[in-house]
Amino acid sequence: MVLADSPIRVGSQSQGDSRGFHILTLGCSKNRVDSDGMEHLLRAQGMTPVTRPDDARVVIVNTCGFLGAARDESVAAISELLQQRQDGQFVVAAGCMPALGDYRNNIPSGVDHVMTTREWHRIGDVVSELLGEEIKPEVAGCEGMLTTFSRAQAGPSAYVKVADGCDHACAFCTIPSIKGGQVSKRPLHVLQEIVDLVGQGTKEIVLVAQDTIRYGADLGIKHGLPSLLEQVVEGVPNLPWLRLLYIYPSPLTLRMVDVMAQHDALLPYLDMPIQHADKTVLRNMNRPSNVDMTRRLIDHARNSLTDPVMRTTLIVGFPGETDDQFQTLYDFIAEQEFDHVGVFTYSPEPGTKAVTLDLEPVPAEVAEERRNAIMELQQGISLRRNQGLVGQTLQVLVEAVGEAEDEAGNTEPITVGRARRHAPEVDGMVFIPGALPVGEMVDLEIAAAGPYDLWANPPGGAARPLHRPVVRRKRLTPRARGPRHLERRGNGRPVPMATPAGTTPTGRE
């Protein structure tokens, strides 16, 4: 998989591996799970993954279609591959964008095959047909689009998709039109994947879905997610961390929190996208508008969990949002003091209900001002919370080792990890002087803090002065296969190394 911050390189003189394949993954963590599944299926029929597109016989672009900018990125990536591809090389467009009928025609001509999110498990047949080979039977373990598979290589952290699709009808969202209704993976299959990953050394499992709290509803499982969590804790007792993402506000969250409170492996991390805090805006969004219930869910988590971490995402500039309604949201964020907040400006997406609403559009510059106001507020909150961690000892999962360079050009090894309070991709990091083994979990004293990242003293050593590194490298270089989220951090920007004084990193929520 190419790094998001590195150019696509194709068109070399070499024909590459005659059975080599390369997957370029765009978009969210759920897409990455699908890419892992495609890799598994292709490996099973004798294909070989390669790190560069120009060394591959087949290049697969797993596209994102959620927003216009994501679709543009997908089109640009496919176009570049087509313009520079070698003789005999095939390009496949997969994922979300082909599932959008209105945008399927925007996929550049010359692509050899197009397949949607619900067809990725057929990648083996597609590649065999392109290569003129006999189509082999489906790999065992396929359950429609939710294939149970083993990773060829596992990193310190891994996503496990427990369901796909969504039954909600949020006015701003294209996901139901892309993925359809929710389809959950059976509990035993989820457990199988987790057991396999932990057996390979994975320390953190992150359960993902479009709406994780509704896991199992389509299977008729009562209290599906809490039940699944208890099965995982019992069935995989050697799993250190289990994290949940994308918890839609729901009364079932109360029961889920109660289960989380009983098991140390279930991280006290609640990621609950509320989108807004004004009742009228929420009703226009077709989102849960009982803000008092939202408060109850947050309070229950904070009262039930030890050292709880709260994360949410917001949309500002939704059609009809007034200054007073935005102020309601601003005041709610100030009141609740979330640990992590992601803020997005509304994007009108064709085919969604929001574009048909008879409401006054919010000018783009006003929406951006509102986003910046929330971000400034949240940075202050996050900085205070992080500074409260200085002097404490936190458990850190080591993910990569690289080099930090100071203003004088001197370099030294630096280790990057995450604490229990940091989800992959979206939250901060912990920086440690020196080199620690990738995949290890270590207890470290926090020495300094910024609004996003933390700096820790090396284990067992005296505190070391923290210099202010200047990023000259595009990314950290893992000493072992590291988690893919490090490869895409910052949406193509250099890995930010903010100073302890609180320099604002780029490309961060």
Steps between C-alpha positions, in 0.01 A plus 500: 500500500646834406530760764263786479788745526702338223444525127366214297790353309418302192638462151841352572677297238452182698199281438495426870372183666276312255279406795557809709219725623488836670207650691464875544251566778320833525247601763412365839603211721213288369649525151829381641336189636358430154848543353638253752227260391591540134865442584407179682297369208769582245773341709286188527516455126873551470522873438782700660456844662757760389575836653513705180238526227760477224601154625144368484315320223169608658441828683182538705375841611259465792318830457314728739175667392382659822573863409580690185864549602537126556352423159737750340794330672383162375464623142844665512666184631340281232584751225866511598523123502337476158720767348820329607415132512720243335414268217306204631405669827138498615325765710191419708277764660330367813319630805256776574516719194388230253199440726375854435308478176532873431877489537581159357519667159766738635745215537762559228463293186762232454440329834495127443235417758268683738358343816295636790538469875277194502700323234854514638488136608496416127843656443657158445264419215551845349880474504493145362283615213728796426805274497327243280517233770248243610264641757548317829229424755424757766724491804329334794359727767322740268179640641379725222689825510619442856774249442675351798869503424845483654752778462824396339682737732361670804619826655482619861147625434235364263146587394230234498182588313199356682234633262463698181225720364264721698128504581488867593397780265711797611417785264863582418634147448558293185597179680162321471497563125856367474486202732130426548348382825695354788639148472673366811770237517413204721655507849705183450652645183591823680655295777693293247662810349594641839653172618705482182625858532593467868678176418719698259590753768238772457450686828203721410181403318279783376142399421346710222172524310289778360295483820678270740237521777245329270721199446294183474159668460462354151587156639232522767755512782369688803756742642736391224802718571508454880459126445784497244730688737443244773569216256826659389621563854422141595628344178821702464626554857848598376374803305640814671288770331160493332379835367163600352443768237188658349242460776174658380317671792261236629352382832687172439819698564409490871517119505817502291670734749399271787677211327806716427524591868534132598803413288841668491565389141200704380655844474299777671483689172161619374492623140147631454442732200225740607535731191325793672337612826211713377170310487374669184823441310505138616143447381593651163795260488265212587716424801401425863385839629462420870802692625411415860537132410841575353598665827378193686712269285810714555438530874447125532830429327687748718343367820545132412843478336844546651687786330247525215594663171226667297512571128240644263468640148300802391364661184475877477341703223208262443224670297295730718751511788463844661746688715295412808492131407874498450539671839300216655750253356796711611365522855436125509861423405622747763272337756587138428877539448554201275852363483498486119278676248492483122324783318388495138331765289183384328548367149190484273501151352270422205244236581474590868190645663687807619538643149121498457422682824341842464752660734737792461851384404779607733775684308820298480703771670255511792512122537879511504498775763274286716725199456805703599318634807419149622852380426653788694272427792580130491875553474490686828297223663726227362814684608373532858406135511834389357697722737321329786671178392853635547672303774261206466600156375304375197503169319618559143478272196818543291416531130802628312857624529639785292732796512445848637705784360568824682561843351873435484447190289589255776298179505419252768268199524150570618224255585133561431218333686148551626349493847161353590351843443612519135309329219687422176509772236281758667657578839844595624823305539761443767861582404786335688875570457692198379394176336259254661382164359201539267195320633602516867286655771699711746421716801638850451506821699352795310746789492324762287176558316356694209136529390528173308819310577685390813874462565626229732827417671670179386427198720728454795706805410543847631296779351658639186473852370240526223626681196265649249526277196452632150333254268711444191389144438163424349431217737642285770671182389370196688758239595236236452175490309313773675135601502373649178356802670851636545539490125206733441528728797434864425314434174816515297678760713827440684467332837462798734732525795355785698712647773418456867420870502190421298573566136184407312559197275370505146243257376368419843154501646 
